[in-house]
Amino acid sequence: MTDPEPAHVDALSALRRFLDVPFRAQTYRNLAYLALALPLGLGYFVGVTTGLSLGMGLLVTLVGVPVLVLTLFGATVLAGFEANLARWLLDMDVPTPRAVGGLEDGSIPTDVDGLVTSLTRFLTASTTWTSLVLVGLKFVFGVVAFVALTVVGTAVATMVSAPFFYDVPGVMYHIGPYVVDTAAEGTLLAIGGLLVLVVGLHLLNGLARFFGLVTATLLGSDLHATTPTTQT
């Protein structure tokens, strides 16, 4: 006869992990990551689109070429910051783009041949272009993160405050066709708000981790491309 205790223990452990999400420090680091996404994404979008538009417009004068290169390099620097942000707040192992890694190593050429070689390496590195994609996606992610935070925060605040405001003149709580107009109903709605909080925090944690994985995937392309294969 099998012992049911391990399954029972596993179920309790899973329930505990589900309910303790508001008490984890990582949850609030994830929320900070989400809250920063929109302002950072908006800044990235304005800066990069301005650089690309200016560079494309000046291509006929050849001045646009260095402007475009500088814009691409700026995008890799921003992507490097995103890699650090994912490491600091999400505790994820995200690689740094090759161009930024070269700066951190102090390998900055001073001769013309070295500059040409470095520029060629920069333009042919896959993370130069995936960094550009990343900073563009950051704006989209920032909008999604802002909407998710607003929806979850508003729903939880409204439901949890029901016992205090259900009978305030001009305030009316609805659950479908039902109107919350007693203290007991307000208390039940507040309890439901706590459940929404727990579920919402899990969803927000998942959203933060998702973009962390997107960042790691985009910035890790050079590592996959340059990893040597062993031959037997």
N, CA, C and O of each residue as an XYZ file, in Angstrom:
928
protein
N       0.861     -1.192      0.000
C       0.000      0.000      0.000
C       0.896      1.240      0.000
O       1.800      1.349      0.829
N       0.654      2.171     -0.919
C       1.494      3.369     -1.021
C       1.135      4.364      0.070
O      -0.014      4.459      0.499
N       2.131      5.090      0.498
C       1.948      6.078      1.545
C       1.485      7.389      0.916
O       2.205      7.947      0.089
N       0.290      7.908      1.285
C      -0.209      9.132      0.662
C       0.446     10.400      1.207
O       0.199     11.491      0.695
N       1.268     10.268      2.227
C       1.817     11.464      2.875
C       2.678     12.318      1.952
O       2.541     13.541      1.980
N       3.572     11.731      1.120
C       4.371     12.592      0.237
C       3.520     13.455     -0.680
O       3.829     14.631     -0.874
N       2.450     12.899     -1.251
C       1.568     13.679     -2.116
C       0.908     14.795     -1.322
O       0.751     15.913     -1.814
N       0.521     14.481     -0.084
C      -0.103     15.486      0.770
C       0.880     16.608      1.086
O       0.525     17.786      1.065
N       2.104     16.230      1.375
C       3.135     17.225      1.665
C       3.423     18.092      0.441
O       3.586     19.306      0.557
N       3.483     17.455     -0.740
C       3.725     18.204     -1.966
C       2.605     19.193     -2.238
O       2.851     20.316     -2.677
N       1.370     18.772     -1.976
C       0.228     19.658     -2.196
C       0.288     20.858     -1.262
O       0.029     21.988     -1.676
N       0.630     20.613     -0.005
C       0.742     21.722      0.949
C       1.880     22.659      0.576
O       1.761     23.877      0.710
N       2.991     22.082      0.103
C       4.125     22.900     -0.302
C       3.769     23.771     -1.506
O       4.141     24.943     -1.570
N       3.041     23.181     -2.462
C       2.623     23.945     -3.636
C       1.657     25.056     -3.244
O       1.746     26.167     -3.766
N       0.741     24.767     -2.334
C      -0.205     25.778     -1.864
C       0.524     26.893     -1.140
O       0.188     28.067     -1.301
N       1.522     26.531     -0.343
C       2.298     27.539      0.381
C       3.067     28.431     -0.590
O       3.130     29.646     -0.407
N       3.654     27.821     -1.628
C       4.374     28.621     -2.625
C       3.426     29.543     -3.383
O       3.798     30.646     -3.781
N       2.192     29.073     -3.575
C       1.211     29.896     -4.276
C       0.787     31.095     -3.434
O       0.622     32.198     -3.955
N       0.612     30.879     -2.140
C       0.077     31.930     -1.277
C       1.134     32.888     -0.757
O       0.806     34.016     -0.387
N       2.412     32.464     -0.718
C       3.414     33.335     -0.099
C       4.037     34.332     -1.080
O       5.014     34.999     -0.739
N       3.484     34.441     -2.294
C       4.065     35.338     -3.288
C       4.117     36.796     -2.827
O       5.053     37.495     -3.216
N       3.155     37.311     -2.008
C       3.280     38.707     -1.562
C       4.416     38.934     -0.568
O       4.784     40.076     -0.293
N       4.969     37.856     -0.031
C       5.994     37.980      1.000
C       7.399     37.691      0.483
O       8.345     37.622      1.268
N       7.544     37.522     -0.829
C       8.859     37.275     -1.413
C       9.483     38.587     -1.874
O       8.828     39.406     -2.518
N      10.755     38.776     -1.538
C      11.465     39.971     -1.982
C      11.563     40.021     -3.506
O      11.511     41.096     -4.102
N      11.705     38.844     -4.136
C      11.833     38.802     -5.593
C      10.585     39.340     -6.283
O      10.670     39.911     -7.370
N       9.416     39.156     -5.648
C       8.182     39.687     -6.232
C       8.282     41.192     -6.416
O       7.852     41.714     -7.445
N       8.837     41.895     -5.447
C       8.886     43.360     -5.508
C      10.010     43.842     -6.426
O       9.934     44.937     -6.983
N      11.050     43.025     -6.581
C      12.055     43.348     -7.602
C      11.455     43.195     -8.997
O      11.736     43.990     -9.894
N      10.626     42.166     -9.169
C       9.947     41.993    -10.446
C       8.997     43.151    -10.731
O       8.916     43.628    -11.863
N       8.276     43.605     -9.700
C       7.366     44.737     -9.878
C       8.134     46.012    -10.230
O       7.670     46.815    -11.039
N       9.305     46.195     -9.623
C      10.130     47.359     -9.964
C      10.578     47.282    -11.422
O      10.596     48.292    -12.125
N      10.936     46.086    -11.869
C      11.326     45.885    -13.269
C      10.188     46.254    -14.205
O      10.405     46.905    -15.227
N       8.972     45.840    -13.857
C       7.813     46.164    -14.679
C       7.501     47.655    -14.648
O       7.161     48.241    -15.676
N       7.615     48.268    -13.477
C       7.305     49.686    -13.359
C       8.287     50.554    -14.150
O       7.914     51.612    -14.658
N       9.530     50.109    -14.250
C      10.546     50.868    -14.998
C      10.429     50.669    -16.506
O      11.005     51.433    -17.280
N       9.684     49.642    -16.927
C       9.689     49.266    -18.341
C       9.161     50.365    -19.251
O       9.753     50.629    -20.297
N       8.055     51.014    -18.874
C       7.472     52.020    -19.769
C       8.341     53.263    -19.897
O       8.621     53.680    -21.021
N       8.788     53.884    -18.789
C       9.654     55.060    -18.977
C      10.956     54.744    -19.704
O      11.408     55.528    -20.538
N      11.555     53.610    -19.395
C      12.776     53.232    -20.108
C      12.485     52.948    -21.581
O      13.202     53.421    -22.463
N      11.430     52.175    -21.842
C      11.081     51.847    -23.219
C      10.750     53.079    -24.038
O      11.112     53.163    -25.211
N      10.061     54.040    -23.427
C       9.734     55.282    -24.137
C      10.993     56.066    -24.451
O      11.144     56.598    -25.551
N      11.903     56.137    -23.479
C      13.168     56.830    -23.712
C      13.986     56.158    -24.805
O      14.544     56.828    -25.673
N      14.056     54.827    -24.759
C      14.784     54.089    -25.803
C      14.176     54.374    -27.180
O      14.891     54.648    -28.143
N      12.847     54.304    -27.253
C      12.158     54.460    -28.532
C      12.416     55.844    -29.130
O      12.715     55.968    -30.318
N      12.296     56.878    -28.302
C      12.512     58.244    -28.791
C      13.954     58.419    -29.254
O      14.204     58.958    -30.332
N      14.905     57.962    -28.432
C      16.314     58.145    -28.775
C      16.721     57.392    -30.030
O      17.376     57.952    -30.909
N      16.337     56.124    -30.116
C      16.756     55.304    -31.253
C      16.055     55.733    -32.535
O      16.696     55.824    -33.582
N      14.752     55.999    -32.475
C      14.042     56.416    -33.685
C      14.534     57.774    -34.170
O      14.592     58.016    -35.376
N      14.887     58.657    -33.250
C      15.434     59.949    -33.648
C      16.771     59.760    -34.367
O      17.011     60.364    -35.412
N      17.637     58.921    -33.800
C      18.935     58.660    -34.418
C      18.807     58.008    -35.776
O      19.502     58.386    -36.718
N      17.913     57.021    -35.884
C      17.735     56.342    -37.168
C      17.143     57.276    -38.216
O      17.570     57.269    -39.371
N      16.170     58.074    -37.819
C      15.552     59.006    -38.771
C      16.555     60.052    -39.236
O      16.627     60.372    -40.423
N      17.330     60.582    -38.291
C      18.333     61.588    -38.651
C      19.398     60.983    -39.550
O      19.798     61.592    -40.542
N      19.860     59.783    -39.205
C      20.888     59.141    -40.012
C      20.411     58.828    -41.415
O      21.142     59.045    -42.381
N      19.189     58.318    -41.540
C      18.644     58.017    -42.863
C      18.467     59.289    -43.687
O      18.704     59.297    -44.895
N      18.052     60.353    -43.025
C      17.853     61.608    -43.742
C      19.154     62.240    -44.215
O      19.167     62.971    -45.205
N      20.247     61.962    -43.513
C      21.539     62.560    -43.863
C      22.425     61.633    -44.688
O      23.587     61.954    -44.939
N      21.893     60.488    -45.113
C      22.704     59.548    -45.882
C      23.238     60.167    -47.176
O      24.339     59.836    -47.616
N      22.464     61.056    -47.778
C      22.898     61.659    -49.050
C      24.135     62.530    -48.865
O      24.865     62.779    -49.824
N      24.378     62.992    -47.648
C      25.557     63.819    -47.374
C      26.685     63.008    -46.749
O      27.736     63.558    -46.419
N      26.478     61.712    -46.585
C      27.437     60.791    -45.958
C      27.587     61.017    -44.464
O      28.186     60.196    -43.768
N      27.047     62.125    -43.964
C      27.083     62.342    -42.509
C      26.174     61.335    -41.815
O      26.364     60.999    -40.646
N      25.186     60.866    -42.562
C      24.255     59.920    -41.975
C      24.881     58.601    -41.588
O      24.385     57.920    -40.691
N      25.986     58.220    -42.262
C      26.620     56.932    -41.965
C      27.129     56.883    -40.523
O      26.774     55.959    -39.792
N      27.955     57.851    -40.087
C      28.388     57.799    -38.680
C      27.235     57.967    -37.706
O      27.270     57.411    -36.608
N      26.203     58.733    -38.093
C      25.041     58.887    -37.207
C      24.344     57.547    -37.007
O      23.954     57.206    -35.890
N      24.187     56.786    -38.093
C      23.557     55.473    -37.984
C      24.412     54.513    -37.164
O      23.892     53.747    -36.353
N      25.734     54.557    -37.378
C      26.624     53.676    -36.615
C      26.558     54.024    -35.130
O      26.501     53.139    -34.276
N      26.567     55.326    -34.832
C      26.479     55.746    -33.429
C      25.142     55.352    -32.813
O      25.069     54.998    -31.636
N      24.082     55.418    -33.621
C      22.767     55.010    -33.117
C      22.754     53.524    -32.804
O      22.224     53.103    -31.776
N      23.345     52.724    -33.701
C      23.432     51.281    -33.450
C      24.259     51.000    -32.200
O      23.909     50.141    -31.390
N      25.358     51.731    -32.054
C      26.190     51.522    -30.875
C      25.436     51.934    -29.610
O      25.526     51.272    -28.576
N      24.685     53.046    -29.710
C      23.877     53.460    -28.568
C      22.850     52.406    -28.188
O      22.574     52.190    -27.008
N      22.284     51.748    -29.204
C      21.311     50.685    -28.925
C      21.969     49.518    -28.192
O      21.359     48.916    -27.308
N      23.214     49.196    -28.558
C      23.897     48.096    -27.856
C      24.234     48.488    -26.420
O      24.214     47.647    -25.521
N      24.545     49.772    -26.206
C      24.796     50.232    -24.838
C      23.520     50.115    -24.004
O      23.557     49.663    -22.859
N      22.393     50.527    -24.587
C      21.115     50.404    -23.894
C      20.783     48.935    -23.630
O      20.268     48.588    -22.567
N      21.081     48.081    -24.603
C      20.847     46.645    -24.407
C      21.738     46.101    -23.295
O      21.323     45.232    -22.528
N      22.968     46.617    -23.212
C      23.847     46.220    -22.117
C      23.273     46.612    -20.768
O      23.368     45.858    -19.799
N      22.668     47.813    -20.711
C      22.004     48.238    -19.478
C      20.833     47.316    -19.159
O      20.604     46.975    -17.998
N      20.086     46.909    -20.198
C      18.973     45.986    -19.995
C      19.461     44.643    -19.452
O      18.806     44.028    -18.610
N      20.618     44.197    -19.944
C      21.191     42.952    -19.430
C      21.511     43.088    -17.946
O      21.219     42.190    -17.156
N      22.112     44.217    -17.573
C      22.414     44.455    -16.159
C      21.140     44.547    -15.326
O      21.077     44.030    -14.211
N      20.123     45.211    -15.881
C      18.858     45.366    -15.155
C      18.219     44.003    -14.887
O      17.691     43.754    -13.803
N      18.277     43.129    -15.887
C      17.722     41.778    -15.699
C      18.513     41.008    -14.650
O      17.943     40.233    -13.882
N      19.825     41.219    -14.616
C      20.636     40.535    -13.601
C      20.341     41.095    -12.213
O      20.212     40.336    -11.253
N      20.234     42.413    -12.101
C      20.019     43.045    -10.797
C      18.634     42.754    -10.239
O      18.501     42.379     -9.074
N      17.601     42.924    -11.063
C      16.230     42.851    -10.560
C      15.589     41.475    -10.732
O      14.807     41.044     -9.885
N      15.914     40.792    -11.815
C      15.278     39.494    -12.072
C      16.149     38.319    -11.647
O      15.692     37.176    -11.634
N      17.404     38.599    -11.301
C      18.335     37.546    -10.909
C      18.470     36.499    -12.015
O      18.469     35.295    -11.760
N      18.587     36.994    -13.253
C      18.732     36.115    -14.411
C      20.104     36.317    -15.033
O      20.648     37.421    -15.019
N      20.650     35.253    -15.573
C      21.966     35.298    -16.201
C      21.804     35.748    -17.654
O      21.526     34.938    -18.538
N      21.983     37.057    -17.888
C      21.803     37.625    -19.223
C      23.153     38.132    -19.724
O      23.787     38.945    -19.050
N      23.608     37.673    -20.891
C      24.915     38.112    -21.402
C      24.896     39.558    -21.872
O      23.846     40.100    -22.220
N      26.072     40.175    -21.876
C      26.238     41.543    -22.365
C      26.527     41.505    -23.867
O      27.261     40.632    -24.328
N      25.954     42.449    -24.642
C      26.275     42.482    -26.078
C      27.772     42.571    -26.315
O      28.500     43.150    -25.509
N      28.233     41.997    -27.421
C      29.671     41.914    -27.697
C      30.331     43.296    -27.710
O      31.421     43.460    -27.162
N      29.684     44.293    -28.329
C      30.289     45.629    -28.421
C      30.504     46.240    -27.049
O      31.556     46.822    -26.783
N      29.516     46.112    -26.178
C      29.636     46.658    -24.822
C      30.646     45.851    -24.025
O      31.386     46.410    -23.215
N      30.685     44.548    -24.243
C      31.670     43.707    -23.568
C      33.084     44.115    -23.920
O      33.977     44.054    -23.075
N      33.301     44.536    -25.170
C      34.623     45.007    -25.572
C      35.039     46.255    -24.824
O      36.206     46.419    -24.468
N      34.067     47.146    -24.583
C      34.381     48.349    -23.805
C      34.731     47.993    -22.371
O      35.652     48.565    -21.788
N      33.993     47.049    -21.805
C      34.256     46.661    -20.419
C      35.615     45.997    -20.281
O      36.244     46.094    -19.228
N      36.079     45.322    -21.332
C      37.383     44.671    -21.288
C      38.523     45.653    -21.552
O      39.694     45.303    -21.403
N      38.182     46.871    -21.940
C      39.207     47.866    -22.234
C      39.869     47.682    -23.580
O      40.913     48.279    -23.839
N      39.279     46.859    -24.455
C      39.881     46.592    -25.762
C      39.396     47.616    -26.790
O      38.651     47.266    -27.706
N      39.808     48.865    -26.648
C      39.410     49.938    -27.553
C      40.597     50.265    -28.455
O      41.623     50.735    -27.964
N      40.482     50.027    -29.764
C      41.616     50.263    -30.669
C      41.853     51.764    -30.867
O      40.925     52.570    -30.789
N      43.103     52.114    -31.123
C      43.469     53.512    -31.366
C      43.990     53.737    -32.777
O      44.014     54.878    -33.238
N      44.409     52.687    -33.480
C      44.911     52.839    -34.841
C      43.775     52.646    -35.841
O      42.720     52.110    -35.502
N      44.004     53.090    -37.081
C      42.972     53.041    -38.114
C      42.580     51.609    -38.436
O      41.392     51.297    -38.525
N      43.568     50.729    -38.613
C      43.267     49.335    -38.930
C      42.444     48.681    -37.820
O      41.512     47.918    -38.075
N      42.813     49.000    -36.600
C      42.069     48.436    -35.470
C      40.637     48.951    -35.422
O      39.709     48.210    -35.097
N      40.467     50.235    -35.749
C      39.120     50.808    -35.760
C      38.270     50.168    -36.854
O      37.098     49.862    -36.636
N      38.866     49.966    -38.036
C      38.130     49.337    -39.141
C      37.748     47.908    -38.770
O      36.622     47.471    -39.012
N      38.695     47.191    -38.182
C      38.421     45.807    -37.770
C      37.317     45.761    -36.718
O      36.416     44.925    -36.785
N      37.397     46.665    -35.750
C      36.385     46.697    -34.690
C      35.018     47.075    -35.243
O      33.999     46.521    -34.830
N      34.999     48.039    -36.196
C      33.730     48.447    -36.787
C      33.109     47.294    -37.579
O      31.902     47.059    -37.510
N      33.950     46.577    -38.334
C      33.459     45.429    -39.093
C      32.903     44.358    -38.159
O      31.839     43.789    -38.405
N      33.642     44.098    -37.086
C      33.193     43.105    -36.114
C      31.885     43.539    -35.455
O      30.999     42.723    -35.201
N      31.784     44.839    -35.184
C      30.570     45.381    -34.560
C      29.363     45.221    -35.476
O      28.294     44.795    -35.037
N      29.537     45.565    -36.753
C      28.411     45.517    -37.688
C      28.016     44.100    -38.074
O      26.884     43.864    -38.496
N      28.936     43.159    -37.933
C      28.610     41.769    -38.284
C      28.196     40.940    -37.072
O      27.784     39.789    -37.219
N      28.302     41.510    -35.890
C      27.879     40.787    -34.681
C      26.355     40.737    -34.637
O      25.691     41.758    -34.819
N      25.815     39.579    -34.399
C      24.356     39.450    -34.389
C      23.719     40.260    -33.266
O      22.602     40.754    -33.419
N      24.420     40.404    -32.130
C      23.834     41.149    -31.019
C      23.752     42.643    -31.289
O      23.017     43.346    -30.596
N      24.494     43.155    -32.287
C      24.325     44.553    -32.677
C      22.898     44.778    -33.161
O      22.275     45.792    -32.848
N      22.393     43.819    -33.928
C      21.061     43.959    -34.514
C      19.973     43.466    -33.573
O      18.874     44.020    -33.550
N      20.269     42.435    -32.800
C      19.262     41.992    -31.829
C      19.122     43.010    -30.692
O      18.063     43.096    -30.069
N      20.176     43.777    -30.418
C      20.064     44.855    -29.433
C      19.082     45.915    -29.914
O      18.297     46.452    -29.133
N      19.137     46.207    -31.206
C      18.204     47.173    -31.792
C      16.768     46.658    -31.676
O      15.845     47.415    -31.373
N      16.600     45.366    -31.920
C      15.266     44.757    -31.761
C      14.811     44.836    -30.312
O      13.649     45.126    -30.030
N      15.739     44.577    -29.398
C      15.404     44.570    -27.969
C      14.903     45.925    -27.499
O      13.880     46.008    -26.820
N      15.631     47.009    -27.864
C      15.211     48.324    -27.389
C      13.878     48.729    -28.011
O      13.124     49.499    -27.416
N      13.581     48.209    -29.216
C      12.273     48.461    -29.798
C      11.179     47.698    -29.074
O      10.104     48.240    -28.814
N      11.450     46.436    -28.747
C      10.481     45.625    -28.019
C      10.250     46.146    -26.602
O       9.178     45.942    -26.032
N      11.244     46.811    -26.037
C      11.109     47.310    -24.669
C       9.956     48.290    -24.552
O       9.254     48.305    -23.541
N       9.751     49.113    -25.581
C       8.636     50.056    -25.544
C       7.303     49.314    -25.550
O       6.401     49.649    -24.782
N       7.178     48.308    -26.413
C       5.945     47.508    -26.468
C       5.719     46.805    -25.134
O       4.610     46.795    -24.601
N       6.796     46.214    -24.605
C       6.685     45.536    -23.315
C       6.312     46.521    -22.217
O       5.531     46.190    -21.326
N       6.867     47.738    -22.275
C       6.549     48.742    -21.273
C       5.072     49.083    -21.246
O       4.489     49.261    -20.177
N       4.463     49.176    -22.429
C       3.025     49.454    -22.501
C       2.233     48.297    -21.898
O       1.303     48.508    -21.120
N       2.613     47.070    -22.267
C       1.928     45.886    -21.727
C       2.092     45.827    -20.206
O       1.130     45.555    -19.488
N       3.307     46.081    -19.718
C       3.568     46.041    -18.274
C       2.758     47.106    -17.546
O       2.209     46.841    -16.476
N       2.676     48.312    -18.116
C       1.903     49.396    -17.492
C       0.430     49.025    -17.398
O      -0.199     49.234    -16.361
N      -0.125     48.472    -18.482
C      -1.533     48.073    -18.475
C      -1.764     46.962    -17.440
O      -2.742     46.998    -16.694
N      -0.863     45.980    -17.402
C      -1.016     44.872    -16.457
C      -0.947     45.366    -15.014
O      -1.767     44.971    -14.185
N       0.022     46.226    -14.710
C       0.132     46.770    -13.355
C      -1.099     47.581    -12.984
O      -1.595     47.489    -11.862
N      -1.592     48.376    -13.930
C      -2.752     49.226    -13.660
C      -4.006     48.388    -13.420
O      -4.768     48.653    -12.491
N      -4.214     47.378    -14.261
C      -5.416     46.542    -14.122
C      -5.397     45.783    -12.804
O      -6.381     45.790    -12.064
N      -4.270     45.125    -12.506
C      -4.182     44.352    -11.262
C      -4.270     45.271    -10.050
O      -4.999     44.976     -9.103
N      -3.541     46.376    -10.069
C      -3.548     47.295     -8.936
C      -4.914     47.902     -8.693
O      -5.354     47.999     -7.547
N      -5.595     48.314     -9.757
C      -6.923     48.922     -9.613
C      -7.937     47.906     -9.109
O      -8.738     48.208     -8.225
N      -7.903     46.691     -9.675
C      -8.852     45.657     -9.256
C      -8.674     45.312     -7.780
O      -9.648     45.208     -7.035
N      -7.423     45.135     -7.370
C      -7.161     44.765     -5.973
C      -7.544     45.898     -5.029
O      -8.193     45.661     -4.010
N      -7.151     47.122     -5.358
C      -7.467     48.263     -4.484
C      -8.975     48.457     -4.353
O      -9.477     48.738     -3.265
N      -9.689     48.307     -5.460
C     -11.142     48.478     -5.426
C     -11.809     47.418     -4.577
O     -12.689     47.723     -3.772
N     -11.392     46.165     -4.754
C     -12.037     45.074     -4.029
C     -11.686     45.089     -2.545
O     -12.557     44.886     -1.698
N     -10.417     45.328     -2.227
C      -9.993     45.300     -0.821
C     -10.618     46.459     -0.031
O     -10.854     46.333      1.170
N     -10.881     47.573     -0.697
C     -11.454     48.729     -0.003
C     -12.972     48.661      0.126
O     -13.579     49.558      0.711
N     -13.597     47.609     -0.410
C     -15.063     47.506     -0.386
C     -15.668     47.612      1.013
O     -16.678     48.300      1.160
N     -15.108     46.966      2.065
C     -15.729     47.078      3.393
C     -15.773     48.506      3.932
O     -16.580     48.807      4.811
N     -14.927     49.379      3.423
C     -14.854     50.739      3.932
C     -15.668     51.741      3.106
O     -16.020     52.811      3.601
N     -15.962     51.399      1.866
C     -16.605     52.373      0.980
C     -17.908     51.882      0.362
O     -18.527     52.618     -0.407
N     -18.350     50.647      0.677
C     -19.542     50.115      0.012
C     -20.786     50.957      0.280
O     -21.688     51.001     -0.556
N     -20.851     51.640      1.460
C     -22.041     52.413      1.812
C     -21.820     53.922      1.707
O     -22.642     54.701      2.190
N     -20.720     54.339      1.084
C     -20.475     55.761      0.888
C     -21.410     56.276     -0.203
O     -21.511     55.656     -1.261
N     -22.095     57.392      0.028
C     -22.998     57.932     -1.002
C     -22.261     58.198     -2.315
O     -21.185     58.796     -2.328
N     -22.846     57.754     -3.389
C     -22.235     57.953     -4.704
C     -21.301     56.839     -5.123
O     -20.857     56.805     -6.270
N     -20.988     55.912     -4.202
C     -20.110     54.782     -4.515
C     -20.953     53.510     -4.577
O     -21.743     53.238     -3.673
N     -20.783     52.742     -5.636
C     -21.551     51.509     -5.784
C     -20.655     50.408     -6.345
O     -20.003     50.582     -7.375
N     -20.637     49.295     -5.660
C     -19.862     48.136     -6.090
C     -20.787     47.144     -6.780
O     -21.839     46.781     -6.252
N     -20.380     46.715     -7.962
C     -21.151     45.733     -8.728
C     -20.314     44.487     -8.955
O     -19.120     44.584     -9.240
N     -20.924     43.325     -8.831
C     -20.337     42.061     -9.273
C     -21.333     41.466    -10.258
O     -22.270     40.772     -9.865
N     -21.129     41.737    -11.513
C     -22.114     41.357    -12.512
C     -23.407     42.101    -12.234
O     -23.404     43.327    -12.123
N     -24.522     41.369    -12.120
C     -25.803     42.035    -11.843
C     -26.030     42.334    -10.359
O     -27.018     42.974     -9.998
N     -25.111     41.869     -9.495
C     -25.308     42.016     -8.055
C     -24.669     43.301     -7.540
O     -23.611     43.715     -8.015
N     -25.314     43.917     -6.578
C     -24.806     45.135     -5.956
C     -24.345     44.809     -4.539
O     -25.078     44.184     -3.772
N     -23.146     45.226     -4.196
C     -22.618     45.017     -2.851
C     -23.114     46.164     -1.970
O     -22.681     47.306     -2.122
N     -24.015     45.852     -1.059
C     -24.588     46.916     -0.226
C     -24.671     46.539      1.247
O     -25.375     47.196      2.013
N     -23.953     45.477      1.657
C     -23.895     45.118      3.080
C     -22.447     44.911      3.488
O     -21.575     44.693      2.646
N     -22.203     44.980      4.788
C     -20.846     44.791      5.298
C     -20.327     43.387      5.004
O     -19.150     43.206      4.695
N     -21.215     42.389      5.101
C     -20.796     41.007      4.830
C     -20.379     40.855      3.376
O     -19.367     40.218      3.083
N     -21.143     41.430      2.474
C     -20.809     41.344      1.055
C     -19.507     42.094      0.759
O     -18.693     41.647     -0.049
N     -19.322     43.245      1.427
C     -18.085     43.993      1.251
C     -16.878     43.210      1.739
O     -15.814     43.243      1.122
N     -17.052     42.497      2.863
C     -15.956     41.681      3.397
C     -15.620     40.534      2.452
O     -14.447     40.242      2.220
N     -16.637     39.888      1.912
C     -16.401     38.808      0.945
C     -15.681     39.327     -0.296
O     -14.801     38.662     -0.842
N     -16.070     40.524     -0.732
C     -15.407     41.105     -1.896
C     -13.944     41.411     -1.588
O     -13.077     41.236     -2.444
N     -13.669     41.868     -0.367
C     -12.284     42.143      0.031
C     -11.457     40.864      0.067
O     -10.296     40.862     -0.342
N     -12.050     39.774      0.557
C     -11.349     38.487      0.565
C     -11.057     38.048     -0.867
O      -9.977     37.537     -1.165
N     -12.027     38.253     -1.739
C     -11.795     37.961     -3.152
C     -10.678     38.815     -3.721
O      -9.915     38.363     -4.575
N     -10.580     40.068     -3.241
C      -9.500     40.948     -3.688
C      -8.134     40.429     -3.300
O      -7.168     40.586     -4.046
N      -8.048     39.803     -2.117
C      -6.769     39.213     -1.703
C      -6.388     38.046     -2.600
O      -5.214     37.848     -2.913
N      -7.395     37.270     -3.013
C      -7.119     36.172     -3.940
C      -6.676     36.720     -5.302
O      -5.764     36.184     -5.931
N      -7.332     37.790     -5.743
C      -6.928     38.430     -7.000
C      -5.502     38.959     -6.885
O      -4.738     38.902     -7.849
N      -5.141     39.474     -5.708
C      -3.776     39.952     -5.484
C      -2.759     38.839     -5.679
O      -1.751     39.020     -6.363
N      -3.027     37.687     -5.075
C      -2.092     36.563     -5.169
C      -1.960     36.099     -6.621
O      -0.852     35.917     -7.125
N      -3.100     35.912     -7.284
C      -3.070     35.467     -8.679
C      -2.401     36.520     -9.552
O      -1.593     36.194    -10.422
N      -2.746     37.796     -9.314
C      -2.166     38.876    -10.106
C      -0.664     38.977     -9.950
O       0.041     39.228    -10.927
N      -0.157     38.786     -8.739
C       1.289     38.843     -8.521
C       1.996     37.706     -9.240
O       3.091     37.894     -9.770
N       1.383     36.533     -9.265
C       1.978     35.429    -10.016
C       2.035     35.766    -11.508
O       3.036     35.493    -12.171
N       0.967     36.355    -12.028
C       0.944     36.722    -13.440
C       1.973     37.805    -13.745
O       2.643     37.752    -14.777
N       2.102     38.779    -12.861
C       3.079     39.848    -13.061
C       4.508     39.311    -12.963
O       5.389     39.724    -13.717
N       4.724     38.391    -12.030
C       6.042     37.738    -11.951
C       6.361     37.018    -13.255
O       7.477     37.099    -13.768
N       5.366     36.314    -13.781
C       5.576     35.612    -15.038
C       5.850     36.564    -16.192
O       6.666     36.265    -17.064
N       5.176     37.707    -16.203
C       5.399     38.698    -17.259
C       6.821     39.239    -17.201
O       7.477     39.380    -18.233
N       7.301     39.544    -15.990
C       8.668     40.040    -15.840
C       9.681     38.989    -16.279
O      10.642     39.304    -16.981
N       9.467     37.750    -15.869
C      10.385     36.675    -16.256
C      10.366     36.452    -17.769
O      11.395     36.141    -18.369
N       9.195     36.613    -18.376
C       9.085     36.415    -19.820
C       9.994     37.382    -20.570
O      10.738     36.979    -21.464
N       9.928     38.667    -20.199
C      10.775     39.606    -20.937
C      12.239     39.428    -20.562
O      13.120     39.725    -21.369
N      12.513     38.953    -19.360
C      13.890     38.612    -19.022
C      14.420     37.510    -19.922
O      15.574     37.554    -20.349
N      13.584     36.522    -20.211
C      13.979     35.434    -21.116
C      14.143     35.946    -22.543
O      15.050     35.523    -23.259
N      13.254     36.867    -22.957
C      13.399     37.471    -24.282
C      14.735     38.213    -24.379
O      15.441     38.104    -25.382
N      15.071     38.958    -23.342
C      16.334     39.700    -23.313
C      17.519     38.751    -23.384
O      18.458     38.978    -24.147
N      17.477     37.686    -22.586
C      18.573     36.719    -22.579
C      18.708     36.034    -23.929
O      19.824     35.785    -24.385
N      17.599     35.730    -24.570
C      17.638     35.069    -25.873
C      18.228     35.978    -26.945
O      19.074     35.550    -27.730
N      17.783     37.227    -26.976
C      18.272     38.160    -27.993
C      19.747     38.496    -27.793
O      20.492     38.606    -28.767
N      20.172     38.658    -26.559
C      21.557     39.054    -26.305
C      22.492     37.858    -26.222
O      23.709     38.030    -26.169
N      21.948     36.659    -26.209
C      22.787     35.470    -26.164
C      23.062     34.870    -27.522
O      23.693     33.817    -27.619
N      22.589     35.536    -28.594
C      22.747     34.959    -29.933
C      24.206     34.864    -30.348
O      24.586     33.914    -31.032
N      25.037     35.830    -29.947
C      26.459     35.761    -30.282
C      27.134     34.582    -29.601
O      28.031     33.956    -30.166
N      26.693     34.282    -28.376
C      27.305     33.167    -27.653
C      27.031     31.854    -28.368
O      27.906     30.996    -28.475
N      25.795     31.709    -28.859
C      25.460     30.484    -29.577
C      26.195     30.411    -30.910
O      26.581     29.334    -31.365
N      26.381     31.575    -31.525
C      27.006     31.594    -32.859
C      28.494     31.315    -32.799
O      29.065     30.770    -33.744
N      29.136     31.691    -31.678
C      30.580     31.588    -31.581
C      31.047     30.421    -30.730
O      32.249     30.207    -30.568
N      30.091     29.657    -30.180
C      30.489     28.508    -29.366
C      31.118     27.435    -30.251
O      30.460     26.957    -31.175
N      32.371     27.040    -30.002
C      32.993     26.048    -30.865
C      32.390     24.671    -30.667
O      31.974     24.323    -29.562
N      32.341     23.910    -31.702
C      31.820     22.544    -31.625
C      33.004     21.588    -31.526
O      33.988     21.709    -32.256
N      32.883     20.658    -30.624
C      33.955     19.680    -30.451
C      33.808     18.580    -31.466
O      32.695     18.145    -31.763
N      34.917     18.126    -31.999
C      34.891     17.068    -32.964
C      35.589     15.845    -32.392
O      36.594     15.955    -31.690
N      35.052     14.708    -32.695
C      35.631     13.459    -32.202
C      36.238     12.706    -33.357
O      36.784     11.619    -33.167
